[in-house]
């Protein structure tokens, strides 16, 4: 299910991104500053957690920040490579979060969970590469 959702998001972003107008330099700088500030605020919300919950929260925040920055770059300088990089950022953020979720599972189930997360990332990257061409 997640695999289909990720692939659908990649295809939708590629289609949407190609139609969007590029951002001006001032808009880009303002948006980048806003994203950085927002990421710092989200990271501070992880403060009361500890252990696995902290790791999950940090992985989520870092992933969202990387994806937002990659999507901003794609909006600023639209190109097939930029959209591909945004899709890669999405796939890698999803993988990192899922691997952190795997750490909560019993030891015997972790390797399979990690393998599945990596397989989903590889499939998403392959789909992004196909849409780039």
N, CA, C and O atoms as a Tinker XYZ file with bonds, in Angstrom:
   532  protein
     1  N      0.825000   -1.198000    0.000000    73     2
     2  CA     0.000000    0.000000    0.000000    64     1     3
     3  C      0.867000    1.260000    0.000000    63     2     4     5
     4  O      0.613000    2.187000   -0.768000    81     3
     5  N      1.886000    1.296000    0.854000    73     3     6
     6  CA     2.749000    2.465000    0.907000    64     5     7
     7  C      3.495000    2.638000   -0.407000    63     6     8     9
     8  O      3.728000    3.756000   -0.866000    81     7
     9  N      3.866000    1.509000   -1.001000    73     7    10
    10  CA     4.600000    1.553000   -2.254000    64     9    11
    11  C      3.764000    2.247000   -3.325000    63    10    12    13
    12  O      4.260000    3.117000   -4.040000    81    11
    13  N      2.511000    1.863000   -3.432000    73    11    14
    14  CA     1.629000    2.479000   -4.428000    64    13    15
    15  C      1.432000    3.957000   -4.146000    63    14    16    17
    16  O      1.405000    4.776000   -5.065000    81    15
    17  N      1.295000    4.294000   -2.872000    73    15    18
    18  CA     1.102000    5.684000   -2.491000    64    17    19
    19  C      2.324000    6.513000   -2.848000    63    18    20    21
    20  O      2.192000    7.615000   -3.381000    81    19
    21  N      3.511000    5.995000   -2.562000    73    19    22
    22  CA     4.738000    6.719000   -2.885000    64    21    23
    23  C      4.874000    6.934000   -4.384000    63    22    24    25
    24  O      5.222000    8.025000   -4.836000    81    23
    25  N      4.599000    5.891000   -5.146000    73    23    26
    26  CA     4.710000    6.003000   -6.594000    64    25    27
    27  C      3.691000    7.004000   -7.134000    63    26    28    29
    28  O      4.005000    7.798000   -8.022000    81    27
    29  N      2.487000    6.966000   -6.604000    73    27    30
    30  CA     1.454000    7.907000   -7.043000    64    29    31
    31  C      1.859000    9.342000   -6.716000    63    30    32    33
    32  O      1.630000   10.246000   -7.520000    81    31
    33  N      2.457000    9.559000   -5.551000    73    31    34
    34  CA     2.894000   10.904000   -5.173000    64    33    35
    35  C      3.992000   11.390000   -6.101000    63    34    36    37
    36  O      4.005000   12.561000   -6.479000    81    35
    37  N      4.916000   10.508000   -6.477000    73    35    38
    38  CA     6.013000   10.896000   -7.361000    64    37    39
    39  C      5.472000   11.316000   -8.725000    63    38    40    41
    40  O      5.865000   12.345000   -9.274000    81    39
    41  N      4.576000   10.510000   -9.253000    73    39    42
    42  CA     4.000000   10.817000  -10.569000    64    41    43
    43  C      3.207000   12.111000  -10.511000    63    42    44    45
    44  O      3.298000   12.934000  -11.422000    81    43
    45  N      2.435000   12.301000   -9.457000    73    43    46
    46  CA     1.628000   13.520000   -9.325000    64    45    47
    47  C      2.520000   14.749000   -9.202000    63    46    48    49
    48  O      2.233000   15.779000   -9.812000    81    47
    49  N      3.595000   14.659000   -8.426000    73    47    50
    50  CA     4.482000   15.806000   -8.276000    64    49    51
    51  C      5.163000   16.135000   -9.594000    63    50    52    53
    52  O      5.303000   17.305000   -9.949000    81    51
    53  N      5.585000   15.113000  -10.317000    73    51    54
    54  CA     6.240000   15.358000  -11.599000    64    53    55
    55  C      5.279000   16.059000  -12.559000    63    54    56    57
    56  O      5.678000   16.974000  -13.279000    81    55
    57  N      4.036000   15.641000  -12.570000    73    55    58
    58  CA     3.051000   16.262000  -13.454000    64    57    59
    59  C      2.723000   17.674000  -12.993000    63    58    60    61
    60  O      2.622000   18.586000  -13.814000    81    59
    61  N      2.556000   17.862000  -11.689000    73    59    62
    62  CA     2.232000   19.181000  -11.153000    64    61    63
    63  C      3.414000   20.130000  -11.290000    63    62    64    65
    64  O      3.249000   21.289000  -11.670000    81    63
    65  N      4.598000   19.634000  -10.981000    73    63    66
    66  CA     5.786000   20.477000  -10.990000    64    65    67
    67  C      6.120000   21.002000  -12.366000    63    66    68    69
    68  O      6.614000   22.121000  -12.501000    81    67
    69  N      5.862000   20.223000  -13.376000    73    67    70
    70  CA     6.181000   20.661000  -14.731000    64    69    71
    71  C      5.313000   21.842000  -15.152000    63    70    72    73
    72  O      5.726000   22.637000  -15.996000    81    71
    73  N      4.126000   21.970000  -14.583000    73    71    74
    74  CA     3.215000   23.031000  -14.960000    64    73    75
    75  C      3.400000   24.299000  -14.122000    63    74    76    77
    76  O      2.900000   25.360000  -14.497000    81    75
    77  N      4.096000   24.206000  -13.018000    73    75    78
    78  CA     4.244000   25.341000  -12.117000    64    77    79
    79  C      5.251000   26.353000  -12.665000    63    78    80    81
    80  O      6.224000   25.989000  -13.325000    81    79
    81  N      4.998000   27.617000  -12.382000    73    79    82
    82  CA     5.920000   28.666000  -12.807000    64    81    83
    83  C      7.071000   28.751000  -11.804000    63    82    84    85
    84  O      6.864000   28.528000  -10.611000    81    83
    85  N      8.277000   29.069000  -12.272000    73    83    86
    86  CA     9.412000   29.163000  -11.351000    64    85    87
    87  C      9.252000   30.330000  -10.381000    63    86    88    89
    88  O      8.594000   31.323000  -10.688000    81    87
    89  N      9.853000   30.197000   -9.229000    73    87    90
    90  CA     9.806000   31.238000   -8.209000    64    89    91
    91  C     10.824000   32.335000   -8.529000    63    90    92    93
    92  O     11.830000   32.085000   -9.193000    81    91
    93  N     10.553000   33.537000   -8.055000    73    91    94
    94  CA    11.545000   34.598000   -8.173000    64    93    95
    95  C     12.615000   34.377000   -7.100000    63    94    96    97
    96  O     12.410000   33.610000   -6.159000    81    95
    97  N     13.727000   35.038000   -7.245000    73    95    98
    98  CA    14.831000   34.875000   -6.293000    64    97    99
    99  C     14.416000   35.316000   -4.890000    63    98   100   101
   100  O     14.742000   34.649000   -3.908000    81    99
   101  N     13.703000   36.429000   -4.791000    73    99   102
   102  CA    13.276000   36.924000   -3.479000    64   101   103
   103  C     12.279000   35.969000   -2.825000    63   102   104   105
   104  O     12.356000   35.703000   -1.625000    81   103
   105  N     11.346000   35.458000   -3.624000    73   103   106
   106  CA    10.388000   34.482000   -3.090000    64   105   107
   107  C     11.105000   33.224000   -2.614000    63   106   108   109
   108  O     10.766000   32.652000   -1.577000    81   107
   109  N     12.099000   32.805000   -3.388000    73   107   110
   110  CA    12.877000   31.617000   -3.029000    64   109   111
   111  C     13.581000   31.809000   -1.689000    63   110   112   113
   112  O     13.517000   30.945000   -0.815000    81   111
   113  N     14.252000   32.951000   -1.536000    73   111   114
   114  CA    14.976000   33.216000   -0.292000    64   113   115
   115  C     14.030000   33.289000    0.904000    63   114   116   117
   116  O     14.329000   32.754000    1.971000    81   115
   117  N     12.897000   33.948000    0.724000    73   115   118
   118  CA    11.926000   34.066000    1.810000    64   117   119
   119  C     11.358000   32.699000    2.184000    63   118   120   121
   120  O     11.210000   32.381000    3.364000    81   119
   121  N     11.044000   31.904000    1.180000    73   119   122
   122  CA    10.485000   30.579000    1.435000    64   121   123
   123  C     11.514000   29.675000    2.101000    63   122   124   125
   124  O     11.174000   28.898000    2.993000    81   123
   125  N     12.768000   29.772000    1.673000    73   123   126
   126  CA    13.825000   28.952000    2.281000    64   125   127
   127  C     14.008000   29.318000    3.756000    63   126   128   129
   128  O     14.171000   28.442000    4.606000    81   127
   129  N     13.981000   30.613000    4.047000    73   127   130
   130  CA    14.116000   31.053000    5.435000    64   129   131
   131  C     12.934000   30.563000    6.270000    63   130   132   133
   132  O     13.102000   30.125000    7.408000    81   131
   133  N     11.728000   30.645000    5.685000    73   131   134
   134  CA    10.539000   30.169000    6.397000    64   133   135
   135  C     10.627000   28.666000    6.660000    63   134   136   137
   136  O     10.273000   28.204000    7.745000    81   135
   137  N     11.092000   27.910000    5.680000    73   135   138
   138  CA    11.229000   26.460000    5.861000    64   137   139
   139  C     12.240000   26.119000    6.943000    63   138   140   141
   140  O     12.012000   25.211000    7.742000    81   139
   141  N     13.359000   26.842000    6.976000    73   139   142
   142  CA    14.366000   26.599000    8.003000    64   141   143
   143  C     13.826000   26.906000    9.397000    63   142   144   145
   144  O     14.056000   26.153000   10.343000    81   143
   145  N     13.113000   28.011000    9.510000    73   143   146
   146  CA    12.521000   28.392000   10.798000    64   145   147
   147  C     11.479000   27.367000   11.239000    63   146   148   149
   148  O     11.418000   26.984000   12.408000    81   147
   149  N     10.668000   26.936000   10.287000    73   147   150
   150  CA     9.639000   25.941000   10.588000    64   149   151
   151  C     10.256000   24.611000   11.023000    63   150   152   153
   152  O      9.753000   23.962000   11.940000    81   151
   153  N     11.343000   24.208000   10.366000    73   151   154
   154  CA    12.014000   22.957000   10.719000    64   153   155
   155  C     12.599000   23.037000   12.129000    63   154   156   157
   156  O     12.530000   22.070000   12.888000    81   155
   157  N     13.170000   24.178000   12.476000    73   155   158
   158  CA    13.715000   24.345000   13.824000    64   157   159
   159  C     12.603000   24.284000   14.871000    63   158   160   161
   160  O     12.778000   23.684000   15.931000    81   159
   161  N     11.473000   24.898000   14.575000    73   159   162
   162  CA    10.348000   24.872000   15.515000    64   161   163
   163  C      9.820000   23.447000   15.681000    63   162   164   165
   164  O      9.510000   23.024000   16.795000    81   163
   165  N      9.718000   22.711000   14.578000    73   163   166
   166  CA     9.258000   21.317000   14.653000    64   165   167
   167  C     10.242000   20.463000   15.444000    63   166   168   169
   168  O      9.833000   19.583000   16.202000    81   167
   169  N     11.528000   20.718000   15.271000    73   167   170
   170  CA    12.548000   19.941000   15.984000    64   169   171
   171  C     12.446000   20.199000   17.492000    63   170   172   173
   172  O     12.644000   19.287000   18.295000    81   171
   173  N     12.142000   21.422000   17.865000    73   171   174
   174  CA    11.995000   21.746000   19.284000    64   173   175
   175  C     10.808000   21.023000   19.914000    63   174   176   177
   176  O     10.805000   20.749000   21.115000    81   175
   177  N      9.795000   20.713000   19.095000    73   175   178
   178  CA     8.643000   19.976000   19.608000    64   177   179
   179  C      9.009000   18.537000   19.980000    63   178   180   181
   180  O      8.271000   17.877000   20.711000    81   179
   181  N     10.142000   18.055000   19.482000    73   179   182
   182  CA    10.595000   16.694000   19.811000    64   181   183
   183  C     11.260000   16.646000   21.187000    63   182   184   185
   184  O     11.556000   15.562000   21.689000    81   183
   185  N     11.494000   17.790000   21.792000    73   183   186
   186  CA    12.213000   17.885000   23.057000    64   185   187
   187  C     11.713000   17.008000   24.192000    63   186   188   189
   188  O     12.538000   16.388000   24.863000    81   187
   189  N     10.410000   16.917000   24.449000    73   187   190
   190  CA     9.950000   16.132000   25.592000    64   189   191
   191  C     10.069000   14.623000   25.404000    63   190   192   193
   192  O      9.932000   13.871000   26.369000    81   191
   193  N     10.321000   14.172000   24.182000    73   191   194
   194  CA    10.408000   12.735000   23.936000    64   193   195
   195  C     11.801000   12.216000   24.275000    63   194   196   197
   196  O     12.754000   12.987000   24.393000    81   195
   197  N     11.904000   10.913000   24.429000    73   195   198
   198  CA    13.206000   10.284000   24.628000    64   197   199
   199  C     13.159000    8.886000   24.027000    63   198   200   201
   200  O     12.082000    8.338000   23.791000    81   199
   201  N     14.311000    8.324000   23.787000    73   199   202
   202  CA    14.392000    6.967000   23.245000    64   201   203
   203  C     13.895000    6.894000   21.816000    63   202   204   205
   204  O     14.197000    7.756000   20.991000    81   203
   205  N     13.132000    5.855000   21.539000    73   203   206
   206  CA    12.642000    5.612000   20.182000    64   205   207
   207  C     11.686000    6.700000   19.702000    63   206   208   209
   208  O     11.684000    7.042000   18.519000    81   207
   209  N     10.884000    7.240000   20.594000    73   207   210
   210  CA     9.960000    8.309000   20.181000    64   209   211
   211  C     10.726000    9.542000   19.724000    63   210   212   213
   212  O     10.321000   10.211000   18.774000    81   211
   213  N     11.838000    9.844000   20.400000    73   211   214
   214  CA    12.672000   10.969000   19.980000    64   213   215
   215  C     13.276000   10.688000   18.613000    63   214   216   217
   216  O     13.273000   11.560000   17.744000    81   215
   217  N     13.794000    9.479000   18.413000    73   215   218
   218  CA    14.390000    9.118000   17.123000    64   217   219
   219  C     13.362000    9.214000   15.996000    63   218   220   221
   220  O     13.670000    9.714000   14.914000    81   219
   221  N     12.146000    8.738000   16.247000    73   219   222
   222  CA    11.086000    8.820000   15.241000    64   221   223
   223  C     10.730000   10.272000   14.926000    63   222   224   225
   224  O     10.551000   10.638000   13.765000    81   223
   225  N     10.631000   11.081000   15.956000    73   223   226
   226  CA    10.273000   12.484000   15.777000    64   225   227
   227  C     11.357000   13.210000   14.976000    63   226   228   229
   228  O     11.047000   13.967000   14.056000    81   227
   229  N     12.604000   12.984000   15.319000    73   227   230
   230  CA    13.711000   13.637000   14.623000    64   229   231
   231  C     13.781000   13.158000   13.173000    63   230   232   233
   232  O     14.002000   13.965000   12.270000    81   231
   233  N     13.597000   11.866000   12.941000    73   231   234
   234  CA    13.623000   11.335000   11.570000    64   233   235
   235  C     12.505000   11.959000   10.741000    63   234   236   237
   236  O     12.706000   12.290000    9.572000    81   235
   237  N     11.341000   12.118000   11.336000    73   235   238
   238  CA    10.213000   12.725000   10.623000    64   237   239
   239  C     10.518000   14.178000   10.279000    63   238   240   241
   240  O     10.293000   14.610000    9.148000    81   239
   241  N     11.027000   14.929000   11.246000    73   239   242
   242  CA    11.309000   16.348000   11.031000    64   241   243
   243  C     12.408000   16.532000    9.985000    63   242   244   245
   244  O     12.284000   17.370000    9.092000    81   243
   245  N     13.476000   15.751000   10.096000    73   243   246
   246  CA    14.565000   15.869000    9.121000    64   245   247
   247  C     14.085000   15.499000    7.727000    63   246   248   249
   248  O     14.426000   16.163000    6.748000    81   247
   249  N     13.302000   14.446000    7.642000    73   247   250
   250  CA    12.789000   14.031000    6.343000    64   249   251
   251  C     11.900000   15.083000    5.728000    63   250   252   253
   252  O     12.025000   15.390000    4.542000    81   251
   253  N     11.004000   15.639000    6.520000    73   251   254
   254  CA    10.114000   16.685000    6.005000    64   253   255
   255  C     10.909000   17.907000    5.558000    63   254   256   257
   256  O     10.584000   18.522000    4.543000    81   255
   257  N     11.951000   18.260000    6.313000    73   255   258
   258  CA    12.766000   19.421000    5.952000    64   257   259
   259  C     13.508000   19.173000    4.641000    63   258   260   261
   260  O     13.562000   20.055000    3.784000    81   259
   261  N     14.078000   17.985000    4.481000    73   259   262
   262  CA    14.801000   17.676000    3.240000    64   261   263
   263  C     13.862000   17.658000    2.039000    63   262   264   265
   264  O     14.207000   18.156000    0.967000    81   263
   265  N     12.689000   17.090000    2.219000    73   263   266
   266  CA    11.719000   17.041000    1.124000    64   265   267
   267  C     11.259000   18.454000    0.772000    63   266   268   269
   268  O     11.177000   18.806000   -0.405000    81   267
   269  N     10.964000   19.251000    1.773000    73   267   270
   270  CA    10.503000   20.623000    1.519000    64   269   271
   271  C     11.575000   21.423000    0.787000    63   270   272   273
   272  O     11.268000   22.187000   -0.128000    81   271
   273  N     12.822000   21.249000    1.186000    73   271   274
   274  CA    13.900000   21.991000    0.525000    64   273   275
   275  C     14.065000   21.525000   -0.927000    63   274   276   277
   276  O     14.255000   22.346000   -1.824000    81   275
   277  N     13.991000   20.213000   -1.157000    73   275   278
   278  CA    14.122000   19.686000   -2.516000    64   277   279
   279  C     12.968000   20.159000   -3.393000    63   278   280   281
   280  O     13.172000   20.492000   -4.561000    81   279
   281  N     11.766000   20.191000   -2.843000    73   279   282
   282  CA    10.618000   20.675000   -3.608000    64   281   283
   283  C     10.731000   22.175000   -3.884000    63   282   284   285
   284  O     10.312000   22.652000   -4.939000    81   283
   285  N     11.296000   22.909000   -2.935000    73   283   286
   286  CA    11.524000   24.333000   -3.147000    64   285   287
   287  C     12.541000   24.545000   -4.265000    63   286   288   289
   288  O     12.355000   25.415000   -5.116000    81   287
   289  N     13.598000   23.769000   -4.269000    73   287   290
   290  CA    14.591000   23.855000   -5.333000    64   289   291
   291  C     13.950000   23.557000   -6.692000    63   290   292   293
   292  O     14.244000   24.219000   -7.687000    81   291
   293  N     13.074000   22.557000   -6.717000    73   291   294
   294  CA    12.392000   22.201000   -7.965000    64   293   295
   295  C     11.463000   23.323000   -8.424000    63   294   296   297
   296  O     11.298000   23.546000   -9.623000    81   295
   297  N     10.867000   24.016000   -7.482000    73   295   298
   298  CA     9.988000   25.131000   -7.842000    64   297   299
   299  C     10.801000   26.347000   -8.293000    63   298   300   301
   300  O     10.365000   27.108000   -9.157000    81   299
   301  N     11.978000   26.520000   -7.703000    73   299   302
   302  CA    12.824000   27.668000   -8.037000    64   301   303
   303  C     13.477000   27.500000   -9.406000    63   302   304   305
   304  O     13.472000   28.417000  -10.227000    81   303
   305  N     14.034000   26.323000   -9.637000    73   303   306
   306  CA    14.679000   26.031000  -10.921000    64   305   307
   307  C     14.091000   24.733000  -11.472000    63   306   308   309
   308  O     14.701000   23.670000  -11.356000    81   307
   309  N     12.907000   24.825000  -12.069000    73   307   310
   310  CA    12.252000   23.610000  -12.547000    64   309   311
   311  C     13.034000   22.948000  -13.688000    63   310   312   313
   312  O     13.388000   23.575000  -14.686000    81   311
   313  N     13.280000   21.669000  -13.490000    73   311   314
   314  CA    13.935000   20.858000  -14.509000    64   313   315
   315  C     13.649000   19.397000  -14.171000    63   314   316   317
   316  O     13.293000   19.084000  -13.035000    81   315
   317  N     13.798000   18.518000  -15.128000    73   315   318
   318  CA    13.593000   17.094000  -14.812000    64   317   319
   319  C     14.505000   16.620000  -13.680000    63   318   320   321
   320  O     14.090000   15.816000  -12.845000    81   319
   321  N     15.741000   17.112000  -13.649000    73   319   322
   322  CA    16.692000   16.718000  -12.601000    64   321   323
   323  C     16.213000   17.201000  -11.227000    63   322   324   325
   324  O     16.331000   16.472000  -10.242000    81   323
   325  N     15.687000   18.396000  -11.157000    73   323   326
   326  CA    15.202000   18.939000   -9.887000    64   325   327
   327  C     14.018000   18.131000   -9.372000    63   326   328   329
   328  O     13.933000   17.847000   -8.178000    81   327
   329  N     13.096000   17.756000  -10.274000    73   327   330
   330  CA    11.948000   16.960000   -9.862000    64   329   331
   331  C     12.392000   15.555000   -9.439000    63   330   332   333
   332  O     11.831000   14.967000   -8.514000    81   331
   333  N     13.400000   15.033000  -10.127000    73   331   334
   334  CA    13.962000   13.735000   -9.757000    64   333   335
   335  C     14.588000   13.811000   -8.370000    63   334   336   337
   336  O     14.398000   12.913000   -7.550000    81   335
   337  N     15.335000   14.881000   -8.107000    73   335   338
   338  CA    15.951000   15.044000   -6.790000    64   337   339
   339  C     14.900000   15.167000   -5.690000    63   338   340   341
   340  O     15.097000   14.662000   -4.585000    81   339
   341  N     13.800000   15.826000   -5.981000    73   339   342
   342  CA    12.712000   15.932000   -5.004000    64   341   343
   343  C     12.103000   14.555000   -4.735000    63   342   344   345
   344  O     11.795000   14.220000   -3.591000    81   343
   345  N     11.932000   13.769000   -5.783000    73   343   346
   346  CA    11.396000   12.412000   -5.621000    64   345   347
   347  C     12.370000   11.549000   -4.817000    63   346   348   349
   348  O     11.945000   10.745000   -3.987000    81   347
   349  N     13.664000   11.712000   -5.056000    73   347   350
   350  CA    14.667000   10.974000   -4.281000    64   349   351
   351  C     14.612000   11.375000   -2.808000    63   350   352   353
   352  O     14.686000   10.522000   -1.924000    81   351
   353  N     14.483000   12.657000   -2.556000    73   351   354
   354  CA    14.408000   13.131000   -1.171000    64   353   355
   355  C     13.197000   12.530000   -0.470000    63   354   356   357
   356  O     13.281000   12.126000    0.690000    81   355
   357  N     12.062000   12.473000   -1.184000    73   355   358
   358  CA    10.859000   11.878000   -0.614000    64   357   359
   359  C     11.062000   10.399000   -0.299000    63   358   360   361
   360  O     10.681000    9.923000    0.770000    81   359
   361  N     11.667000    9.682000   -1.241000    73   359   362
   362  CA    11.894000    8.244000   -1.052000    64   361   363
   363  C     12.849000    7.990000    0.109000    63   362   364   365
   364  O     12.622000    7.085000    0.911000    81   363
   365  N     13.901000    8.772000    0.202000    73   363   366
   366  CA    14.888000    8.583000    1.272000    64   365   367
   367  C     14.329000    8.972000    2.631000    63   366   368   369
   368  O     14.645000    8.338000    3.638000    81   367
   369  N     13.502000   10.011000    2.667000    73   367   370
   370  CA    12.887000   10.407000    3.940000    64   369   371
   371  C     11.927000    9.331000    4.427000    63   370   372   373
   372  O     11.880000    9.018000    5.616000    81   371
   373  N     11.164000    8.771000    3.498000    73   371   374
   374  CA    10.236000    7.697000    3.860000    64   373   375
   375  C     11.002000    6.487000    4.372000    63   374   376   377
   376  O     10.613000    5.860000    5.357000    81   375
   377  N     12.100000    6.167000    3.686000    73   375   378
   378  CA    12.910000    5.022000    4.114000    64   377   379
   379  C     13.486000    5.246000    5.510000    63   378   380   381
   380  O     13.424000    4.350000    6.352000    81   379
   381  N     14.039000    6.415000    5.762000    73   379   382
   382  CA    14.635000    6.700000    7.070000    64   381   383
   383  C     13.607000    6.584000    8.186000    63   382   384   385
   384  O     13.891000    6.035000    9.251000    81   383
   385  N     12.403000    7.108000    7.932000    73   383   386
   386  CA    11.362000    7.031000    8.953000    64   385   387
   387  C     10.928000    5.588000    9.182000    63   386   388   389
   388  O     10.741000    5.169000   10.324000    81   387
   389  N     10.768000    4.828000    8.102000    73   387   390
   390  CA    10.350000    3.432000    8.249000    64   389   391
   391  C     11.414000    2.592000    8.949000    63   390   392   393
   392  O     11.084000    1.691000    9.720000    81   391
   393  N     12.683000    2.880000    8.687000    73   391   394
   394  CA    13.753000    2.156000    9.376000    64   393   395
   395  C     13.718000    2.470000   10.868000    63   394   396   397
   396  O     13.936000    1.584000   11.695000    81   395
   397  N     13.447000    3.719000   11.213000    73   395   398
   398  CA    13.313000    4.065000   12.638000    64   397   399
   399  C     12.124000    3.333000   13.258000    63   398   400   401
   400  O     12.196000    2.893000   14.405000    81   399
   401  N     11.033000    3.203000   12.504000    73   399   402
   402  CA     9.884000    2.443000   13.004000    64   401   403
   403  C     10.242000    0.976000   13.205000    63   402   404   405
   404  O      9.719000    0.325000   14.110000    81   403
   405  N     11.129000    0.458000   12.367000    73   403   406
   406  CA    11.544000   -0.943000   12.478000    64   405   407
   407  C     12.255000   -1.211000   13.799000    63   406   408   409
   408  O     12.232000   -2.337000   14.297000    81   407
   409  N     12.879000   -0.197000   14.364000    73   407   410
   410  CA    13.622000   -0.389000   15.610000    64   409   411
   411  C     12.698000   -0.720000   16.775000    63   410   412   413
   412  O     13.154000   -1.257000   17.784000    81   411
   413  N     11.418000   -0.413000   16.656000    73   411   414
   414  CA    10.461000   -0.723000   17.716000    64   413   415
   415  C      9.985000   -2.165000   17.650000    63   414   416   417
   416  O      9.380000   -2.661000   18.601000    81   415
   417  N     10.247000   -2.837000   16.549000    73   415   418
   418  CA     9.778000   -4.218000   16.382000    64   417   419
   419  C     10.718000   -5.182000   17.095000    63   418   420   421
   420  O     11.863000   -4.837000   17.389000    81   419
   421  N     10.231000   -6.398000   17.374000    73   419   422
   422  CA    11.106000   -7.395000   17.992000    64   421   423
   423  C     12.313000   -7.682000   17.100000    63   422   424   425
   424  O     12.240000   -7.551000   15.879000    81   423
   425  N     13.416000   -8.074000   17.723000    73   423   426
   426  CA    14.677000   -8.282000   17.000000    64   425   427
   427  C     14.534000   -9.187000   15.782000    63   426   428   429
   428  O     15.145000   -8.922000   14.748000    81   427
   429  N     13.761000  -10.223000   15.882000    73   427   430
   430  CA    13.626000  -11.164000   14.783000    64   429   431
   431  C     12.933000  -10.593000   13.562000    63   430   432   433
   432  O     13.139000  -11.078000   12.449000    81   431
   433  N     12.119000   -9.575000   13.751000    73   431   434
   434  CA    11.369000   -8.978000   12.645000    64   433   435
   435  C     12.067000   -7.768000   12.020000    63   434   436   437
   436  O     11.676000   -7.319000   10.942000    81   435
   437  N     13.081000   -7.245000   12.678000    73   435   438
   438  CA    13.739000   -6.029000   12.204000    64   437   439
   439  C     14.380000   -6.182000   10.822000    63   438   440   441
   440  O     14.163000   -5.330000    9.961000    81   439
   441  N     15.166000   -7.248000   10.583000    73   439   442
   442  CA    15.817000   -7.338000    9.261000    64   441   443
   443  C     14.824000   -7.337000    8.101000    63   442   444   445
   444  O     15.070000   -6.699000    7.077000    81   443
   445  N     13.721000   -8.037000    8.251000    73   443   446
   446  CA    12.717000   -8.057000    7.187000    64   445   447
   447  C     12.097000   -6.675000    6.999000    63   446   448   449
   448  O     11.852000   -6.243000    5.872000    81   447
   449  N     11.850000   -6.001000    8.088000    73   447   450
   450  CA    11.263000   -4.659000    8.039000    64   449   451
   451  C     12.212000   -3.697000    7.328000    63   450   452   453
   452  O     11.780000   -2.905000    6.491000    81   451
   453  N     13.494000   -3.762000    7.654000    73   451   454
   454  CA    14.483000   -2.884000    7.029000    64   453   455
   455  C     14.610000   -3.200000    5.544000    63   454   456   457
   456  O     14.694000   -2.289000    4.721000    81   455
   457  N     14.624000   -4.488000    5.197000    73   455   458
   458  CA    14.701000   -4.884000    3.790000    64   457   459
   459  C     13.506000   -4.353000    3.008000    63   458   460   461
   460  O     13.651000   -3.883000    1.880000    81   459
   461  N     12.336000   -4.432000    3.611000    73   459   462
   462  CA    11.129000   -3.940000    2.950000    64   461   463
   463  C     11.198000   -2.425000    2.738000    63   462   464   465
   464  O     10.816000   -1.924000    1.681000    81   463
   465  N     11.686000   -1.702000    3.749000    73   463   466
   466  CA    11.817000   -0.244000    3.629000    64   465   467
   467  C     12.790000    0.116000    2.508000    63   466   468   469
   468  O     12.535000    1.037000    1.733000    81   467
   469  N     13.892000   -0.603000    2.425000    73   467   470
   470  CA    14.871000   -0.336000    1.369000    64   469   471
   471  C     14.306000   -0.689000   -0.003000    63   470   472   473
   472  O     14.566000    0.012000   -0.981000    81   471
   473  N     13.540000   -1.766000   -0.077000    73   471   474
   474  CA    12.938000   -2.163000   -1.352000    64   473   475
   475  C     11.945000   -1.107000   -1.830000    63   474   476   477
   476  O     11.884000   -0.804000   -3.022000    81   475
   477  N     11.179000   -0.556000   -0.914000    73   475   478
   478  CA    10.222000    0.495000   -1.285000    64   477   479
   479  C     10.974000    1.725000   -1.797000    63   478   480   481
   480  O     10.559000    2.353000   -2.771000    81   479
   481  N     12.086000    2.065000   -1.132000    73   479   482
   482  CA    12.885000    3.208000   -1.583000    64   481   483
   483  C     13.435000    2.965000   -2.982000    63   482   484   485
   484  O     13.373000    3.844000   -3.841000    81   483
   485  N     13.968000    1.783000   -3.204000    73   483   486
   486  CA    14.527000    1.468000   -4.518000    64   485   487
   487  C     13.456000    1.512000   -5.611000    63   486   488   489
   488  O     13.710000    1.997000   -6.713000    81   487
   489  N     12.277000    1.011000   -5.306000    73   487   490
   490  CA    11.177000    1.066000   -6.267000    64   489   491
   491  C     10.775000    2.515000   -6.562000    63   490   492   493
   492  O     10.513000    2.878000   -7.708000    81   491
   493  N     10.731000    3.325000   -5.516000    73   491   494
   494  CA    10.370000    4.739000   -5.695000    64   493   495
   495  C     11.428000    5.463000   -6.529000    63   494   496   497
   496  O     11.097000    6.281000   -7.387000    81   495
   497  N     12.706000    5.154000   -6.269000    73   495   498
   498  CA    13.776000    5.776000   -7.045000    64   497   499
   499  C     13.707000    5.343000   -8.508000    63   498   500   501
   500  O     13.903000    6.158000   -9.409000    81   499
   501  N     13.430000    4.071000   -8.741000    73   499   502
   502  CA    13.323000    3.579000  -10.120000    64   501   503
   503  C     12.153000    4.241000  -10.836000    63   502   504   505
   504  O     12.272000    4.610000  -12.005000    81   503
   505  N     11.031000    4.395000  -10.153000    73   503   506
   506  CA     9.864000    5.048000  -10.751000    64   505   507
   507  C     10.166000    6.510000  -11.053000    63   506   508   509
   508  O      9.753000    7.030000  -12.089000    81   507
   509  N     10.886000    7.175000  -10.152000    73   507   510
   510  CA    11.249000    8.569000  -10.383000    64   509   511
   511  C     12.170000    8.692000  -11.594000    63   510   512   513
   512  O     12.059000    9.640000  -12.371000    81   511
   513  N     13.065000    7.748000  -11.748000    73   511   514
   514  CA    13.969000    7.759000  -12.888000    64   513   515
   515  C     13.195000    7.556000  -14.195000    63   514   516   517
   516  O     13.483000    8.198000  -15.204000    81   515
   517  N     12.215000    6.657000  -14.159000    73   515   518
   518  CA    11.396000    6.421000  -15.350000    64   517   519
   519  C     10.581000    7.664000  -15.724000    63   518   520   521
   520  O     10.419000    7.954000  -16.909000    81   519
   521  N     10.070000    8.396000  -14.742000    73   519   522
   522  CA     9.282000    9.587000  -15.031000    64   521   523
   523  C     10.167000   10.736000  -15.483000    63   522   524   525
   524  O      9.697000   11.653000  -16.155000    81   523
   525  N     11.453000   10.696000  -15.118000    73   523   526
   526  CA    12.365000   11.761000  -15.504000    64   525   527
   527  C     12.673000   11.692000  -16.999000    63   526   528   529
   528  O     12.886000   12.725000  -17.634000    81   527
   529  N     12.696000   10.518000  -17.550000    73   527   530
   530  CA    13.067000   10.355000  -18.968000    64   529   531
   531  C     11.964000   10.718000  -19.897000    63   530   532
   532  O     12.129000   10.631000  -21.114000    81   531
